[in-house]
């Protein structure tokens, strides 16, 4: 693909969720529709929080498939259609770069420090310099995937935003004191883990119901 696709917010959330779960719950990937709807509607690690129904996600999947960014998978003991992303097939990006793009799709604009903090479950960067190097690579070349935003008042780091389409710049939680952010990030990680465990349980229930013919 010679140019970046322009995605709407629903397509961005669906694609980002598939990219995330391919790393965080590989045993249950590709994803069923039920699991993908739950992933899109997570209350943690998402900005903004949404409440998509099945039809909204199906519509986004259909348009993403026409754009070549996702594909379906069937076979094995499961008859259910499952979905997987093709981002790293369509574009020449490394796993570390996929992780950063995924975070920007799911959480909106972030600083290198925020991306470094939030990336642990997707990719282990050795240092903040490695994050910065990957961001600079993704923001350069004939087809940049992201761009820098102007610094906010009182903010030391510039934020980065993806260039895959609509990107709503939601205000930061200015009320949260900077010293408390590590604990907030830790709580988000715990909540995200619990939500993934719930999604895994749903996958097991779906599989059991299918085997029982329910």
Secondary structure per residue as TSV (DSSP state, phi and psi in degrees):
chain	resnum	aa	ss	phi	psi
A	1	X	-	360.0	125.9
A	2	X	-	-84.7	-21.8
A	3	X	S	-131.4	155.3
A	4	X	-	-72.4	140.0
A	5	X	-	-72.9	153.6
A	6	X	-	-100.5	110.5
A	7	X	B	-103.0	149.0
A	8	X	-	-86.7	176.1
A	9	X	H	-63.9	-35.1
A	10	X	H	-68.2	-41.9
A	11	X	H	-64.1	-39.9
A	12	X	H	-61.6	-44.5
A	13	X	H	-66.6	-41.8
A	14	X	H	-66.3	-46.9
A	15	X	H	-62.4	-45.8
A	16	X	H	-60.9	-39.5
A	17	X	H	-65.6	-41.1
A	18	X	H	-64.1	-41.3
A	19	X	H	-63.3	-41.2
A	20	X	H	-66.6	-50.4
A	21	X	H	-70.5	-22.4
A	22	X	H	-62.9	-24.3
A	23	X	H	-98.4	-40.2
A	24	X	H	-87.7	-27.9
A	25	X	-	-133.6	63.7
A	26	X	G	-61.9	-27.0
A	27	X	G	-68.5	-20.7
A	28	X	G	-119.4	37.9
A	29	X	-	-131.5	136.4
A	30	X	S	-58.3	167.8
A	31	X	B	-108.4	142.8
A	32	X	-	-74.8	165.4
A	33	X	H	-60.0	-44.4
A	34	X	H	-59.1	-45.0
A	35	X	H	-66.8	-36.4
A	36	X	H	-70.3	-39.0
A	37	X	H	-61.3	-43.4
A	38	X	H	-62.3	-39.2
A	39	X	H	-66.1	-40.1
A	40	X	H	-63.8	-35.1
A	41	X	T	-94.8	12.2
A	42	X	-	-52.4	146.0
A	43	X	S	-87.7	-19.3
A	44	X	S	-111.2	157.2
A	45	X	S	58.7	28.5
A	46	X	-	-136.1	140.4
A	47	X	S	-147.5	107.0
A	48	X	S	-85.1	169.9
A	49	X	-	-78.3	134.9
A	50	X	-	-126.6	169.7
A	51	X	-	-132.8	75.5
A	52	X	-	-79.9	143.3
A	53	X	-	-96.0	177.4
A	54	X	H	-58.3	-43.2
A	55	X	H	-63.3	-38.1
A	56	X	H	-61.9	-44.9
A	57	X	H	-68.9	-40.0
A	58	X	H	-61.7	-42.8
A	59	X	H	-61.1	-44.2
A	60	X	H	-63.9	-40.3
A	61	X	H	-62.6	-40.6
A	62	X	H	-62.1	-45.5
A	63	X	H	-72.4	-35.3
A	64	X	H	-64.6	-36.4
A	65	X	H	-66.8	-40.6
A	66	X	H	-64.4	-28.5
A	67	X	T	-86.0	-2.0
A	68	X	T	81.7	10.0
A	69	X	S	-91.2	-15.6
A	70	X	E	-137.5	162.6
A	71	X	E	-144.5	166.5
A	72	X	E	-103.3	157.5
A	73	X	E	-139.5	134.7
A	74	X	E	-137.6	170.2
A	75	X	E	124.4	-179.7
A	76	X	T	69.3	-149.0
A	77	X	T	-80.5	-11.3
A	78	X	E	-99.4	134.1
A	79	X	E	-96.7	-7.4
A	80	X	E	-71.9	142.4
A	81	X	E	-72.7	134.5
A	82	X	E	-123.5	160.4
A	83	X	E	-126.0	144.2
A	84	X	E	-141.7	153.8
A	85	X	E	-89.4	155.2
A	86	X	-	-118.6	21.0
A	87	X	H	-57.6	-45.7
A	88	X	H	-75.7	-10.4
A	89	X	H	-87.1	-41.3
A	90	X	H	-73.0	-36.7
A	91	X	S	-118.9	146.5
A	92	X	-	-81.3	73.4
A	93	X	-	-120.4	150.7
A	94	X	-	-88.3	161.8
A	95	X	H	-54.9	-38.0
A	96	X	H	-63.8	-36.5
A	97	X	H	-75.4	-36.3
A	98	X	H	-60.2	-40.5
A	99	X	H	-60.8	-43.5
A	100	X	H	-67.7	-43.1
A	101	X	H	-62.2	-41.6
A	102	X	H	-58.0	-46.4
A	103	X	H	-62.6	-38.5
A	104	X	H	-70.6	-33.3
A	105	X	H	-67.1	-40.3
A	106	X	H	-88.3	-28.4
A	107	X	H	-117.6	-4.7
A	108	X	-	80.2	-170.9
A	109	X	S	-56.9	137.8
A	110	X	E	-145.5	157.5
A	111	X	E	-84.1	164.1
A	112	X	H	-56.2	-38.8
A	113	X	H	-63.5	-42.0
A	114	X	H	-65.9	-41.2
A	115	X	H	-63.9	-39.2
A	116	X	H	-63.0	-42.0
A	117	X	H	-66.7	-39.9
A	118	X	H	-86.8	-8.4
A	119	X	T	-88.4	-8.0
A	120	X	T	-54.0	-37.5
A	121	X	T	-80.2	-13.0
A	122	X	T	-103.4	-39.9
A	123	X	-	-163.1	136.3
A	124	X	-	-93.3	100.0
A	125	X	-	-77.6	140.9
A	126	X	S	-73.7	-28.9
A	127	X	-	-158.5	168.0
A	128	X	H	-64.2	-31.5
A	129	X	H	-61.6	-36.6
A	130	X	H	-65.9	-37.6
A	131	X	H	-64.0	-46.3
A	132	X	H	-61.5	-40.8
A	133	X	H	-63.2	-43.2
A	134	X	H	-65.6	-38.7
A	135	X	H	-64.4	-42.2
A	136	X	H	-63.7	-39.1
A	137	X	H	-64.9	-43.5
A	138	X	H	-68.7	-23.3
A	139	X	T	-93.4	3.4
A	140	X	S	-119.9	-176.6
A	141	X	S	87.3	-175.0
A	142	X	S	-72.1	-24.8
A	143	X	S	-134.3	80.9
A	144	X	-	-66.7	144.5
A	145	X	S	-97.3	-15.4
A	146	X	E	-151.3	169.8
A	147	X	E	-143.0	159.0
A	148	X	E	-84.7	145.0
A	149	X	-	-104.0	154.6
A	150	X	-	-60.0	148.8
A	151	X	-	-65.2	144.1
A	152	X	-	-84.9	158.7
A	153	X	T	-58.2	128.2
A	154	X	T	79.5	2.0
A	155	X	-	-100.4	128.9
A	156	X	S	-78.5	-37.0
A	157	X	S	-101.0	147.3
A	158	X	-	-81.7	149.0
A	159	X	E	-93.5	156.5
A	160	X	E	-117.0	146.6
A	161	X	E	-132.6	139.1
A	162	X	E	-72.8	161.6
A	163	X	-	-116.7	28.2
A	164	X	S	-89.5	5.7
A	165	X	B	144.1	-141.3
A	166	X	-	-62.5	135.4
A	167	X	-	-144.7	99.3
A	168	X	-	-76.9	127.6
A	169	X	-	-89.2	87.0
A	170	X	-	-76.2	140.4
A	171	X	-	-62.9	145.4
A	172	X	-	-71.5	162.4
A	173	X	-	-78.9	78.3
A	174	X	T	-63.6	-22.2
A	175	X	T	-71.7	-22.2
A	176	X	S	-79.2	120.1
A	177	X	-	-64.6	141.0
A	178	X	G	-57.1	-34.0
A	179	X	G	-67.3	-20.0
A	180	X	G	-93.9	-6.7
A	181	X	H	-64.2	-37.7
A	182	X	H	-57.1	-41.0
A	183	X	H	-68.8	-35.3
A	184	X	H	-63.6	-44.6
A	185	X	H	-61.2	-39.6
A	186	X	H	-64.3	-40.1
A	187	X	H	-65.6	-40.8
A	188	X	H	-59.6	-41.7
A	189	X	H	-62.4	-42.2
A	190	X	H	-64.9	-42.9
A	191	X	H	-65.0	-42.3
A	192	X	H	-61.5	-38.6
A	193	X	H	-64.9	-41.9
A	194	X	H	-63.9	-39.6
A	195	X	H	-66.1	-36.3
A	196	X	H	-68.3	-36.8
A	197	X	H	-64.4	-38.4
A	198	X	H	-64.6	-41.5
A	199	X	H	-62.8	-38.3
A	200	X	H	-63.3	-41.7
A	201	X	H	-62.9	-39.4
A	202	X	H	-63.9	-39.5
A	203	X	H	-61.3	-42.4
A	204	X	H	-64.6	-41.1
A	205	X	H	-64.9	-44.0
A	206	X	H	-58.2	-43.5
A	207	X	H	-66.5	-41.1
A	208	X	H	-65.1	-42.5
A	209	X	H	-63.9	-36.2
A	210	X	H	-67.0	-42.4
A	211	X	H	-64.8	-32.3
A	212	X	T	-83.9	-5.7
A	213	X	T	74.2	25.6
A	214	X	-	-88.6	360.0
